[in-house]
Amino acid sequence: MTASWWASGSPFAALLSVTAVAIFLTACVFIAARRPGLALIFFFFLFAFAWRLVSVLYIDLSGPLFSDQLVRDIGPGTAALPMAVSQGLVVIALLFSFRRKRVRQRVGVDTLGLASRLPPGRFSLSDLAFWLVTLFVAALCMELLVSGPIPLFAGLERFDYTRLHGGPLHARLLEWGPMLTFQLGVFFAVPLLHEKSADRRFGVLFGSLILYLFLAGHRFSSFYAYTSFFVMPIGVIMVVQEARSPSQGGMLSGKILRWLAVAGTALSVLTAAAVVYSYIVVRGEGGELLAKLTQRILVQQGEMWWMTYERVFLQDDWSGRFAAYKLFVDPFDPSRNSTMQLLMELALPLQRAHYIIAQGSAYTGGWPEVFFELGGPVGGFALVALSAILFSEFMFLMTRCIVQERFATCFFLTPILFALSIMIVSGMVNSLIQITFLVKVVSAVVVYVTEDKWRSSVLFSRPSIGSEDKAFS
């Protein structure tokens, strides 16, 4: 297929792009207004989707415009249309998996957690988790103080600090951080299932990690990822409480949303300060701040998708066999996201792409680009739909495990959650074929079965009071 009217920037092409984006954003607003718990569970994905879609629309409407990273003009076109359809497929799958009737039947009244049925005086897992994470955070802060300059005060870029001064605990936090904050969110939110107050100790630990990241030179991307995983379990509680009792669920949702509004305001101020400080003080780009932010916010988020759109939809220039080979067999750096390596190799001169990758950097994007590079303009939508179904059903499984307080299973499912989340946001598919991922899946299945048997023995091995009376009558 060659470039046609829908790549020319015509008024009708612009109308298509605007309409597609408006429909998707309206759906996001509807979910946030009518099902705020669901919006919290999927905030990580919906926010990323909306941001990229707005960026692609900007390119469609403003093009041709210059991309600093690609060193070429991109746009105009209707790239927002297939992007919006792809994201819409994910939203449809999520709404279907979490339809109200199914939530009420599968995670409603009949699936109460184990903690409420255990006699008092037993071992407290939340206490153990709190003290373990407290020790980790304390050791992390000590490492920051003794390992070198504090990036915030030294004007040091976070990548340079990690490479030159970061210790082993800092490296583990960058590797496990979102998974750790998800666990903190679980322990923070689960007491709400039993009409108790949230365990604020874990909220304090989460705040301590955010403050550490701020001191270590991090800004929006880290704050966004850590916060998104922390609020996922809170959203689960809101969804389930609404299914059990709409009136009580509504009151709980209102209370939680007020908490989150206050916390979100503080986090937004911290994020803005970190971004401005990074660009003006650390990078010394105060004179070009507006231009840099425009590229970062409105161009870089959508530029890689626009390149895939141009190749696959306008030029019919794609090869699923070549893409699969570079993704799964011969990536430039097998230890990292091979999707972005493939896209950068296709978009840039090969030598420049490999230089950037070797420096530890990567451009933004990857999903749904990877599926259209594999399946073309038609098969790509089928692959997107399959990934959406897999992801939405996994999230429903995770929701059930949180509600039933299967803490061991949640712990072993968390790495899988992280891998699938990164796949949906950045298109990282090579991690799903690694032997380590298979080990994680098998381990989670074994733990689920083992925990299920233990729960059954605890819940049903003791005779009820009525049966004891009959035995002595």
Sine and cosine of phi, psi and omega as CSV:
sin_phi,cos_phi,sin_psi,cos_psi,sin_omega,cos_omega
0.00,0.00,0.65,-0.76,0.02,-1.00
-0.97,-0.24,0.26,-0.97,0.00,-1.00
-0.88,0.47,0.67,-0.74,-0.08,-1.00
-0.71,-0.71,-0.34,-0.94,-0.05,-1.00
-0.85,0.52,-0.50,0.86,-0.08,-1.00
-0.99,0.15,0.02,1.00,0.16,-0.99
-0.93,-0.37,0.09,1.00,-0.16,-0.99
-1.00,-0.10,-0.13,0.99,-0.05,-1.00
0.99,0.16,0.40,0.92,0.02,-1.00
-0.93,0.37,0.35,-0.94,0.02,-1.00
-0.85,0.53,-0.60,0.80,0.00,-1.00
-0.93,0.37,-0.63,0.78,0.05,-1.00
-0.89,0.46,-0.68,0.74,0.04,-1.00
-0.89,0.46,-0.64,0.77,0.02,-1.00
-0.89,0.45,-0.64,0.77,0.04,-1.00
-0.87,0.50,-0.73,0.68,-0.02,-1.00
-0.89,0.46,-0.73,0.68,-0.02,-1.00
-0.89,0.46,-0.68,0.74,-0.01,-1.00
-0.89,0.45,-0.70,0.71,-0.01,-1.00
-0.88,0.48,-0.70,0.71,-0.01,-1.00
-0.92,0.40,-0.66,0.75,-0.02,-1.00
-0.89,0.47,-0.65,0.76,0.00,-1.00
-0.90,0.43,-0.71,0.71,-0.02,-1.00
-0.91,0.41,-0.71,0.71,0.00,-1.00
-0.91,0.42,-0.57,0.82,0.07,-1.00
-0.90,0.44,-0.64,0.77,0.06,-1.00
-0.89,0.46,-0.65,0.76,0.02,-1.00
-0.90,0.44,-0.68,0.73,0.03,-1.00
-0.90,0.44,-0.65,0.76,0.02,-1.00
-0.87,0.49,-0.71,0.71,0.02,-1.00
-0.89,0.46,-0.70,0.72,-0.02,-1.00
-0.90,0.44,-0.58,0.81,-0.04,-1.00
-0.99,0.17,-0.67,0.74,-0.10,-0.99
-1.00,-0.03,-0.49,0.87,-0.02,-1.00
-0.68,-0.74,0.94,0.34,-0.09,-1.00
-0.87,0.49,-0.51,0.86,0.05,-1.00
-0.89,0.46,-0.67,0.74,0.04,-1.00
-0.90,0.43,-0.60,0.80,0.04,-1.00
-0.90,0.45,-0.59,0.80,0.04,-1.00
-0.94,0.35,-0.66,0.75,0.01,-1.00
-0.85,0.52,-0.65,0.76,-0.11,-0.99
-0.94,-0.33,0.37,0.93,0.01,-1.00
-0.86,0.50,-0.65,0.76,-0.02,-1.00
-0.82,0.58,-0.63,0.78,-0.09,-1.00
-1.00,0.01,-0.68,0.73,-0.04,-1.00
-0.90,0.43,-0.64,0.77,0.02,-1.00
-0.91,0.42,-0.71,0.70,0.01,-1.00
-0.89,0.45,-0.66,0.75,0.03,-1.00
-0.87,0.49,-0.76,0.65,-0.06,-1.00
-0.89,0.46,-0.67,0.74,-0.02,-1.00
-0.89,0.46,-0.75,0.67,-0.01,-1.00
-0.90,0.44,-0.62,0.78,-0.03,-1.00
-0.92,0.40,-0.66,0.75,0.05,-1.00
-0.90,0.44,-0.63,0.78,0.04,-1.00
-0.89,0.46,-0.70,0.72,0.03,-1.00
-0.90,0.45,-0.64,0.77,0.05,-1.00
-0.88,0.47,-0.65,0.76,0.03,-1.00
-0.86,0.51,-0.67,0.74,0.03,-1.00
-0.92,0.40,-0.66,0.75,0.02,-1.00
-0.86,0.51,-0.69,0.72,-0.12,-0.99
-1.00,0.07,-0.51,0.86,-0.10,-0.99
-0.99,-0.11,-0.27,0.96,-0.07,-1.00
-0.91,0.42,0.35,-0.94,0.01,1.00
-0.97,0.26,0.74,-0.68,0.06,-1.00
-0.75,-0.66,0.39,-0.92,-0.13,-0.99
-1.00,0.03,0.73,-0.68,0.08,-1.00
-0.98,-0.21,0.86,-0.51,-0.01,-1.00
-0.89,0.46,-0.63,0.78,-0.08,-1.00
-0.98,0.22,-0.60,0.80,0.00,-1.00
-1.00,0.06,-0.28,0.96,-0.02,-1.00
0.82,0.57,0.77,0.64,0.03,-1.00
-0.25,-0.97,0.25,-0.97,0.07,-1.00
-0.99,0.13,0.59,-0.80,0.09,-1.00
-0.74,-0.67,0.40,-0.91,-0.03,-1.00
0.99,0.15,0.16,-0.99,-0.06,1.00
-0.99,0.10,-0.10,-0.99,0.02,-1.00
0.28,-0.96,-0.32,-0.95,0.07,-1.00
-0.84,-0.55,0.66,0.75,-0.01,-1.00
-0.89,0.46,-0.43,0.90,-0.02,-1.00
-0.92,0.39,-0.43,0.90,-0.07,-1.00
-0.91,0.41,-0.84,0.55,0.04,-1.00
-0.91,0.41,-0.50,0.87,0.07,-1.00
-0.90,0.43,-0.71,0.71,-0.01,-1.00
-0.91,0.42,-0.62,0.78,0.04,-1.00
-0.89,0.45,-0.68,0.73,0.01,-1.00
-0.88,0.47,-0.74,0.67,0.02,-1.00
-0.91,0.41,-0.58,0.81,0.05,-1.00
-0.89,0.46,-0.58,0.82,0.05,-1.00
-0.88,0.47,-0.62,0.79,0.04,-1.00
-0.91,0.40,-0.71,0.71,0.00,-1.00
-0.88,0.47,-0.67,0.75,0.02,-1.00
-0.88,0.47,-0.69,0.72,0.02,-1.00
-0.89,0.46,-0.66,0.75,0.01,-1.00
-0.91,0.42,-0.71,0.70,0.00,-1.00
-0.90,0.43,-0.57,0.82,0.03,-1.00
-0.94,0.34,-0.71,0.71,0.00,-1.00
-0.90,0.43,-0.58,0.82,-0.05,-1.00
-0.96,-0.27,0.50,0.87,0.07,-1.00
-0.87,0.49,0.55,-0.83,-0.18,-0.98
-0.84,0.54,-0.69,0.73,-0.04,-1.00
-0.88,0.48,-0.66,0.75,-0.01,-1.00
-0.93,0.37,-0.67,0.74,0.04,-1.00
-0.86,0.51,-0.68,0.73,-0.02,-1.00
-0.90,0.43,-0.61,0.79,-0.05,-1.00
-0.98,0.19,-0.64,0.77,-0.16,-0.99
-1.00,-0.09,-0.48,0.88,-0.01,-1.00
-0.74,-0.67,0.54,0.84,-0.03,-1.00
-0.99,-0.13,-0.73,-0.68,-0.15,-0.99
-0.90,0.43,-0.56,0.83,-0.14,-0.99
-1.00,0.10,0.09,1.00,-0.04,-1.00
-0.83,-0.56,0.74,0.67,0.03,-1.00
-0.90,0.44,0.45,-0.89,-0.02,-1.00
-0.95,0.31,0.17,-0.99,-0.06,-1.00
-0.97,0.23,-0.55,0.84,-0.14,-0.99
-0.87,0.50,-0.58,0.81,-0.05,-1.00
-0.94,0.33,-0.23,0.97,-0.07,-1.00
-0.96,-0.28,-0.06,1.00,0.01,-1.00
-1.00,0.06,0.56,-0.83,0.03,-1.00
-0.93,0.36,0.44,-0.90,-0.03,-1.00
-0.92,0.39,0.34,-0.94,0.07,-1.00
1.00,-0.02,0.02,1.00,0.02,-1.00
-0.99,0.17,0.14,-0.99,0.01,-1.00
-0.86,0.51,0.70,-0.71,-0.03,-1.00
-0.98,-0.19,0.95,-0.32,0.01,-1.00
-0.93,0.38,-0.58,0.81,-0.02,-1.00
-0.90,0.43,-0.61,0.80,0.04,-1.00
-0.90,0.44,-0.70,0.71,0.02,-1.00
-0.88,0.48,-0.71,0.70,0.00,-1.00
-0.87,0.49,-0.67,0.75,-0.02,-1.00
-0.88,0.48,-0.73,0.68,-0.06,-1.00
-0.95,0.33,-0.57,0.82,0.05,-1.00
-0.90,0.43,-0.72,0.70,-0.01,-1.00
-0.94,0.34,-0.57,0.82,0.06,-1.00
-0.87,0.50,-0.70,0.72,0.04,-1.00
-0.89,0.46,-0.64,0.77,0.01,-1.00
-0.90,0.43,-0.72,0.70,-0.02,-1.00
-0.90,0.43,-0.65,0.76,0.03,-1.00
-0.89,0.46,-0.70,0.71,0.02,-1.00
-0.91,0.42,-0.58,0.81,0.03,-1.00
-0.89,0.46,-0.69,0.72,0.02,-1.00
-0.92,0.39,-0.63,0.78,0.05,-1.00
-0.89,0.45,-0.66,0.75,0.02,-1.00
-0.88,0.47,-0.65,0.76,0.03,-1.00
-0.88,0.47,-0.63,0.78,-0.05,-1.00
-0.95,0.32,-0.54,0.84,-0.13,-0.99
-0.97,-0.23,-0.24,0.97,-0.13,-0.99
-1.00,0.06,-0.20,0.98,-0.01,-1.00
0.39,-0.92,-0.28,-0.96,0.00,-1.00
-0.92,0.38,0.54,-0.84,0.09,-1.00
-0.99,0.16,0.88,-0.48,-0.14,-0.99
-0.80,0.60,-0.64,0.76,-0.04,-1.00
-0.86,0.50,-0.66,0.75,-0.06,-1.00
-1.00,0.07,-0.40,0.92,-0.03,-1.00
-1.00,-0.08,-0.05,1.00,-0.05,-1.00
0.90,0.43,0.60,0.80,-0.08,-1.00
-0.98,-0.18,0.74,-0.68,0.06,-1.00
-0.91,0.41,0.61,-0.80,-0.09,-1.00
-0.88,0.47,-0.56,0.83,0.03,-1.00
-0.91,0.41,-0.65,0.76,0.01,-1.00
-0.92,0.39,-0.63,0.78,0.03,-1.00
-0.90,0.44,-0.69,0.72,0.00,-1.00
-0.88,0.47,-0.66,0.75,-0.05,-1.00
-0.96,0.28,-0.63,0.78,-0.13,-0.99
-0.99,-0.11,-0.55,0.83,-0.17,-0.99
-0.79,-0.61,-0.37,0.93,-0.11,-0.99
-0.87,0.50,0.73,-0.68,0.01,-1.00
-1.00,0.01,-0.06,-1.00,-0.03,-1.00
-0.89,0.45,-0.57,0.82,0.02,-1.00
-0.94,0.35,-0.62,0.78,0.06,-1.00
-0.88,0.48,-0.67,0.74,0.02,-1.00
-0.89,0.45,-0.64,0.77,0.01,-1.00
-0.92,0.40,-0.60,0.80,0.02,-1.00
-0.90,0.43,-0.69,0.72,0.02,-1.00
-0.90,0.44,-0.50,0.87,-0.01,-1.00
-0.99,0.15,-0.63,0.78,-0.13,-0.99
-0.93,-0.35,-0.06,1.00,-0.18,-0.98
-0.76,0.65,-0.83,0.55,0.00,-1.00
-0.86,0.51,-0.59,0.81,0.04,-1.00
-0.92,0.38,-0.60,0.80,0.04,-1.00
-0.91,0.41,-0.71,0.70,-0.03,-1.00
-0.93,0.37,-0.47,0.88,0.10,-0.99
-0.89,0.46,-0.68,0.73,0.04,-1.00
-0.90,0.43,-0.64,0.77,0.06,-1.00
-0.88,0.48,-0.65,0.76,0.03,-1.00
-0.90,0.44,-0.59,0.81,0.03,-1.00
-0.89,0.46,-0.77,0.64,-0.03,-1.00
-0.93,0.36,-0.51,0.86,0.05,-1.00
-0.91,0.41,-0.65,0.76,-0.20,-0.98
-1.00,-0.07,-0.47,0.88,-0.13,-0.99
-0.83,0.55,-0.62,0.78,0.03,-1.00
-0.83,0.55,-0.42,0.91,0.02,-1.00
-0.90,0.43,-0.38,0.93,0.04,-1.00
-0.90,0.44,-0.46,0.89,-0.08,-1.00
-0.96,-0.29,0.41,0.91,0.04,-1.00
0.86,0.51,0.58,0.81,0.10,-0.99
-0.94,-0.34,0.12,-0.99,0.06,-1.00
-0.97,0.25,0.49,-0.87,0.09,-1.00
-0.87,0.50,0.51,-0.86,0.00,-1.00
-0.98,0.20,1.00,-0.05,-0.13,-0.99
-0.91,0.41,-0.27,0.96,0.04,-1.00
-0.84,0.54,-0.64,0.77,-0.04,-1.00
-0.97,0.23,-0.42,0.91,0.15,-0.99
-0.92,0.40,-0.62,0.78,0.05,-1.00
-0.91,0.41,-0.66,0.75,0.03,-1.00
-0.89,0.46,-0.66,0.75,0.04,-1.00
-0.88,0.47,-0.71,0.70,0.04,-1.00
-0.87,0.50,-0.59,0.81,0.03,-1.00
-0.90,0.43,-0.63,0.78,0.03,-1.00
-0.92,0.39,-0.64,0.77,0.04,-1.00
-0.90,0.44,-0.68,0.74,0.04,-1.00
-0.89,0.46,-0.64,0.77,0.04,-1.00
-0.87,0.48,-0.71,0.70,0.01,-1.00
-0.88,0.48,-0.61,0.79,0.04,-1.00
-0.89,0.46,-0.71,0.71,0.03,-1.00
-0.91,0.41,-0.51,0.86,-0.03,-1.00
-1.00,0.09,0.16,0.99,0.11,-0.99
1.00,0.00,0.15,0.99,0.00,-1.00
-0.99,0.13,0.32,-0.95,0.00,-1.00
-0.62,-0.79,-0.72,-0.70,-0.27,-0.96
-0.82,0.57,-0.78,0.63,-0.17,-0.99
-0.86,0.52,-0.67,0.74,0.00,-1.00
-0.94,0.33,-0.70,0.72,0.02,-1.00
-0.86,0.51,-0.67,0.74,-0.03,-1.00
-0.90,0.44,-0.73,0.68,-0.03,-1.00
-0.92,0.40,-0.74,0.68,-0.04,-1.00
-0.89,0.45,-0.69,0.72,-0.01,-1.00
-0.91,0.41,-0.65,0.76,-0.02,-1.00
-0.87,0.50,-0.67,0.74,-0.01,-1.00
-0.96,0.28,-0.51,0.86,0.03,-1.00
-0.92,0.39,-0.62,0.78,-0.08,-1.00
-0.99,0.10,-0.18,0.98,0.02,-1.00
-0.82,0.57,-0.79,0.62,0.01,-1.00
-0.89,0.45,-0.52,0.86,0.06,-1.00
-0.89,0.45,-0.67,0.74,0.06,-1.00
-0.89,0.46,-0.59,0.80,0.05,-1.00
-0.86,0.51,-0.72,0.69,-0.01,-1.00
-0.88,0.47,-0.66,0.75,0.00,-1.00
-0.89,0.45,-0.68,0.73,0.01,-1.00
-0.89,0.46,-0.70,0.72,-0.07,-1.00
-0.95,0.32,-0.67,0.74,0.01,-1.00
-0.90,0.44,-0.58,0.82,0.06,-1.00
-0.91,0.41,-0.60,0.80,0.02,-1.00
-0.93,0.36,-0.59,0.81,-0.01,-1.00
-0.96,0.28,-0.70,0.71,-0.04,-1.00
-0.49,-0.87,0.98,-0.22,-0.05,-1.00
-0.81,0.58,-0.62,0.78,-0.04,-1.00
-0.93,0.36,-0.77,0.64,0.02,-1.00
-0.92,0.40,-0.61,0.80,0.04,-1.00
-0.88,0.47,-0.61,0.79,0.03,-1.00
-0.91,0.42,-0.66,0.75,0.03,-1.00
-0.91,0.41,-0.67,0.74,0.02,-1.00
-0.89,0.45,-0.68,0.73,0.00,-1.00
-0.87,0.49,-0.68,0.74,0.03,-1.00
-0.88,0.48,-0.67,0.75,0.00,-1.00
-0.91,0.41,-0.71,0.71,-0.01,-1.00
-0.91,0.42,-0.66,0.75,-0.02,-1.00
-0.90,0.43,-0.55,0.84,0.08,-1.00
-0.92,0.40,-0.67,0.74,0.07,-1.00
-0.85,0.52,-0.75,0.67,-0.07,-1.00
-0.92,0.40,-0.52,0.85,0.03,-1.00
-0.90,0.45,-0.69,0.72,0.02,-1.00
-0.91,0.41,-0.75,0.67,0.00,-1.00
-0.90,0.44,-0.63,0.78,0.00,-1.00
-0.91,0.41,-0.59,0.81,0.04,-1.00
-0.90,0.44,-0.72,0.70,0.02,-1.00
-0.89,0.47,-0.67,0.74,0.00,-1.00
-0.92,0.39,-0.59,0.80,0.02,-1.00
-0.90,0.44,-0.67,0.74,0.04,-1.00
-0.89,0.46,-0.68,0.73,0.02,-1.00
-0.90,0.45,-0.66,0.75,0.00,-1.00
-0.91,0.42,-0.70,0.71,0.01,-1.00
-0.88,0.48,-0.67,0.74,0.03,-1.00
-0.89,0.46,-0.66,0.75,-0.02,-1.00
-0.92,0.40,-0.65,0.76,-0.02,-1.00
-0.92,0.39,-0.75,0.66,-0.01,-1.00
-0.88,0.47,-0.69,0.73,0.01,-1.00
-0.88,0.47,-0.66,0.76,-0.03,-1.00
-0.90,0.44,-0.71,0.70,-0.06,-1.00
-0.96,0.27,-0.63,0.78,-0.11,-0.99
-1.00,0.08,-0.74,0.67,-0.10,-0.99
-1.00,0.03,-0.80,0.60,-0.10,-0.99
-0.95,0.32,-0.73,0.68,-0.08,-1.00
-0.99,-0.11,-0.21,0.98,0.05,-1.00
0.89,0.45,0.63,0.78,-0.05,-1.00
-0.93,-0.37,0.54,0.84,-0.05,-1.00
-0.86,0.50,-0.62,0.78,-0.02,-1.00
-0.93,0.37,-0.39,0.92,-0.03,-1.00
-0.89,-0.46,0.44,0.90,-0.11,-0.99
-0.87,0.50,-0.72,0.70,-0.06,-1.00
-0.90,0.44,-0.69,0.72,0.00,-1.00
-0.91,0.42,-0.65,0.76,0.00,-1.00
-0.91,0.41,-0.68,0.73,0.00,-1.00
-0.92,0.40,-0.59,0.81,0.04,-1.00
-0.88,0.47,-0.70,0.71,0.06,-1.00
-0.89,0.46,-0.70,0.72,-0.07,-1.00
-0.92,0.39,-0.67,0.75,-0.14,-0.99
-1.00,0.02,-0.66,0.76,-0.18,-0.98
-0.95,-0.33,-0.18,0.98,-0.02,-1.00
-0.90,-0.44,-0.80,0.61,-0.12,-0.99
-0.90,0.44,-0.47,0.88,0.00,-1.00
-0.93,0.37,-0.47,0.88,-0.10,-1.00
-0.90,-0.44,-0.07,1.00,-0.14,-0.99
-0.92,0.40,-0.61,0.79,-0.01,-1.00
-0.94,0.35,-0.59,0.81,0.08,-1.00
-0.91,0.41,-0.61,0.79,-0.01,-1.00
-0.89,0.45,-0.59,0.81,0.04,-1.00
-0.91,0.40,-0.67,0.74,0.06,-1.00
-0.91,0.42,-0.68,0.73,0.05,-1.00
-0.84,0.54,-0.69,0.72,0.00,-1.00
-0.89,0.45,-0.71,0.70,-0.03,-1.00
-0.93,0.37,-0.78,0.63,-0.19,-0.98
-0.99,0.15,-0.73,0.68,-0.12,-0.99
-1.00,0.03,-0.56,0.83,-0.07,-1.00
-1.00,-0.08,-0.63,0.78,-0.09,-1.00
-0.96,-0.28,-0.12,0.99,-0.04,-1.00
0.80,0.61,0.63,0.78,-0.07,-1.00
-0.95,-0.32,1.00,0.07,0.00,-1.00
-0.50,-0.87,0.42,-0.91,0.01,-1.00
-0.58,-0.81,0.96,-0.29,0.02,-1.00
-0.88,0.47,-0.59,0.81,-0.01,-1.00
-0.91,0.41,-0.71,0.71,0.02,-1.00
-0.90,0.43,-0.69,0.73,0.00,-1.00
-0.88,0.48,-0.70,0.71,0.00,-1.00
-0.89,0.46,-0.62,0.78,0.01,-1.00
-0.89,0.45,-0.71,0.70,-0.02,-1.00
-0.96,0.29,-0.46,0.89,0.00,-1.00
-0.98,0.22,-0.70,0.72,-0.21,-0.98
-0.92,-0.39,-0.31,0.95,-0.10,-1.00
-0.93,-0.37,-0.77,0.64,-0.15,-0.99
-0.71,-0.70,0.87,0.49,0.13,-0.99
-0.96,0.28,0.37,-0.93,0.00,-1.00
-0.88,0.47,-0.68,0.73,0.03,-1.00
-0.77,-0.64,0.99,-0.15,-0.08,-1.00
-0.89,0.45,-0.30,0.95,-0.06,-1.00
-0.99,0.12,-0.09,1.00,-0.05,-1.00
-0.84,-0.55,-0.03,-1.00,-0.04,-1.00
-0.90,0.43,0.96,-0.29,-0.05,-1.00
-0.96,0.29,-0.34,0.94,0.01,-1.00
-0.89,0.46,-0.77,0.64,-0.01,-1.00
-0.92,0.39,-0.50,0.86,0.06,-1.00
-0.90,0.44,-0.69,0.73,0.05,-1.00
-0.88,0.47,-0.74,0.67,-0.05,-1.00
-0.90,0.43,-0.62,0.79,0.03,-1.00
-0.94,0.35,-0.60,0.80,0.05,-1.00
-0.91,0.41,-0.56,0.83,0.02,-1.00
-0.97,0.22,-0.45,0.89,-0.10,-0.99
-0.99,-0.10,-0.38,0.93,-0.11,-0.99
-0.84,-0.54,0.31,-0.95,0.21,-0.98
-0.83,0.56,0.68,-0.74,-0.17,-0.99
-0.83,0.55,-0.68,0.73,-0.03,-1.00
-0.90,0.44,-0.66,0.75,0.02,-1.00
-0.93,0.38,-0.65,0.76,0.02,-1.00
-0.88,0.48,-0.70,0.71,-0.02,-1.00
-0.93,0.38,-0.55,0.84,0.04,-1.00
-0.90,0.43,-0.71,0.71,-0.01,-1.00
-0.90,0.43,-0.68,0.73,0.00,-1.00
-0.90,0.44,-0.66,0.75,-0.01,-1.00
-0.90,0.44,-0.43,0.90,0.04,-1.00
-0.98,0.19,-0.05,1.00,0.01,-1.00
1.00,0.00,0.16,0.99,-0.02,-1.00
-0.98,-0.20,0.29,-0.96,0.07,-1.00
-0.39,-0.92,0.48,-0.88,0.03,-1.00
-0.99,0.17,0.12,-0.99,-0.06,-1.00
-1.00,-0.04,0.66,-0.76,0.05,-1.00
0.76,-0.65,-0.33,-0.94,0.04,-1.00
0.82,-0.57,-0.56,0.83,0.07,-1.00
-0.86,-0.51,0.77,-0.64,0.11,0.99
-1.00,-0.05,0.25,0.97,-0.06,-1.00
-0.76,0.65,-0.71,0.71,-0.11,-0.99
-0.86,0.51,-0.60,0.80,-0.05,-1.00
-0.96,0.28,-0.51,0.86,0.05,-1.00
-0.98,0.18,-0.48,0.88,0.13,-0.99
-0.92,0.38,-0.51,0.86,0.02,-1.00
-0.99,0.11,-0.68,0.73,-0.16,-0.99
-0.94,-0.33,-0.10,0.99,-0.01,-1.00
0.98,0.19,-0.14,-0.99,-0.11,-0.99
-0.93,0.36,-0.32,0.95,0.03,-1.00
-0.97,-0.26,-0.81,0.59,0.00,-1.00
-0.88,0.47,-0.44,0.90,0.02,-1.00
-0.87,0.49,-0.65,0.76,0.01,-1.00
-0.91,0.41,-0.60,0.80,0.04,-1.00
-0.90,0.43,-0.67,0.75,0.03,-1.00
-0.92,0.40,-0.62,0.78,0.07,-1.00
-0.87,0.50,-0.71,0.70,-0.01,-1.00
-0.89,0.46,-0.67,0.74,0.02,-1.00
-0.89,0.46,-0.69,0.72,0.02,-1.00
-0.91,0.42,-0.58,0.81,0.01,-1.00
-0.91,0.41,-0.68,0.73,0.00,-1.00
-0.91,0.42,-0.72,0.69,0.02,-1.00
-0.85,0.52,-0.72,0.70,-0.05,-1.00
-0.92,0.39,-0.72,0.70,-0.05,-1.00
-0.91,0.41,-0.62,0.78,0.02,-1.00
-0.94,0.34,-0.58,0.81,0.08,-1.00
-0.90,0.43,-0.66,0.75,0.01,-1.00
-0.90,0.43,-0.55,0.83,0.06,-1.00
-0.93,0.38,-0.63,0.77,0.08,-1.00
-0.88,0.48,-0.69,0.72,0.02,-1.00
-0.89,0.46,-0.62,0.78,0.05,-1.00
-0.87,0.50,-0.72,0.69,0.02,-1.00
-0.87,0.49,-0.65,0.76,-0.03,-1.00
-0.92,0.40,-0.61,0.79,0.03,-1.00
-0.91,0.40,-0.72,0.70,-0.04,-1.00
-0.90,0.43,-0.62,0.78,0.00,-1.00
-0.99,0.12,0.05,1.00,0.04,-1.00
0.83,0.56,0.69,0.72,0.12,-0.99
-1.00,0.07,0.97,0.24,-0.16,-0.99
-0.91,0.42,-0.62,0.78,0.01,-1.00
-0.91,0.42,-0.70,0.72,0.02,-1.00
-0.90,0.43,-0.67,0.74,0.05,-1.00
-0.84,0.54,-0.66,0.75,-0.01,-1.00
-0.88,0.47,-0.69,0.73,-0.04,-1.00
-0.99,0.15,-0.34,0.94,0.09,-1.00
-0.99,0.16,-0.34,0.94,-0.09,-1.00
-0.86,0.51,-0.70,0.71,0.06,-1.00
-0.87,0.49,-0.56,0.83,0.05,-1.00
-0.94,0.35,-0.66,0.75,0.08,-1.00
-0.83,0.55,-0.71,0.70,-0.03,-1.00
-0.90,0.43,-0.69,0.72,-0.01,-1.00
-0.89,0.45,-0.69,0.73,0.01,-1.00
-0.93,0.37,-0.58,0.81,0.03,-1.00
-0.90,0.43,-0.70,0.72,0.02,-1.00
-0.91,0.42,-0.57,0.82,0.05,-1.00
-0.90,0.44,-0.69,0.73,-0.03,-1.00
-0.94,0.35,-0.56,0.83,-0.05,-1.00
-1.00,0.05,-0.68,0.73,-0.11,-0.99
-0.88,-0.48,0.06,1.00,0.08,-1.00
0.96,0.29,0.31,0.95,-0.03,-1.00
-0.96,0.27,0.98,-0.21,-0.04,-1.00
-0.97,-0.26,-0.31,0.95,-0.06,-1.00
-0.93,0.37,-0.42,0.91,0.03,-1.00
-0.93,0.37,-0.39,0.92,-0.06,-1.00
-0.97,0.23,-0.22,0.97,0.01,-1.00
-0.96,-0.28,0.06,1.00,0.00,-1.00
-0.97,0.24,0.50,-0.86,0.03,-1.00
-0.89,0.45,-0.51,0.86,0.02,-1.00
-0.91,0.42,-0.59,0.81,0.04,-1.00
-0.92,0.38,-0.64,0.77,0.06,-1.00
-0.88,0.47,-0.64,0.76,0.04,-1.00
-0.89,0.46,-0.65,0.76,0.02,-1.00
-0.89,0.46,-0.67,0.75,-0.01,-1.00
-0.92,0.40,-0.73,0.69,0.00,-1.00
-0.89,0.46,-0.67,0.74,0.01,-1.00
-0.88,0.47,-0.67,0.74,0.00,-1.00
-0.90,0.44,-0.64,0.77,0.03,-1.00
-0.90,0.43,-0.71,0.71,0.01,-1.00
-0.88,0.47,-0.70,0.71,-0.01,-1.00
-0.91,0.42,-0.65,0.76,0.01,-1.00
-0.87,0.50,-0.73,0.68,0.00,-1.00
-0.90,0.43,-0.70,0.72,-0.01,-1.00
-0.90,0.44,-0.71,0.71,0.01,-1.00
-0.91,0.41,-0.57,0.82,0.02,-1.00
-0.90,0.43,-0.67,0.74,0.03,-1.00
-0.91,0.42,-0.65,0.76,0.01,-1.00
-0.90,0.43,-0.67,0.74,0.02,-1.00
-0.88,0.48,-0.67,0.75,0.00,-1.00
-0.89,0.46,-0.65,0.76,-0.01,-1.00
-0.92,0.39,-0.57,0.82,0.00,-1.00
-0.96,0.27,-0.66,0.75,-0.11,-0.99
-0.98,0.19,-0.52,0.86,-0.17,-0.99
-0.86,-0.51,-0.04,1.00,-0.02,-1.00
-0.98,0.19,-0.52,0.85,-0.02,-1.00
-0.99,0.13,0.75,-0.66,0.03,-1.00
-0.93,0.37,0.50,-0.86,0.03,-1.00
-0.97,0.25,0.20,-0.98,-0.02,-1.00
-0.89,0.45,-0.63,0.78,-0.01,-1.00
-0.90,0.43,-0.63,0.78,0.01,-1.00
-0.93,0.36,-0.56,0.83,0.05,-1.00
-0.91,0.42,-0.64,0.76,0.02,-1.00
-0.88,0.47,-0.65,0.76,0.01,-1.00
-0.92,0.40,-0.56,0.83,-0.03,-1.00
-0.92,0.40,-0.51,0.86,-0.04,-1.00
-0.99,-0.12,-0.02,1.00,-0.04,-1.00
-1.00,0.08,0.00,0.00,0.00,0.00
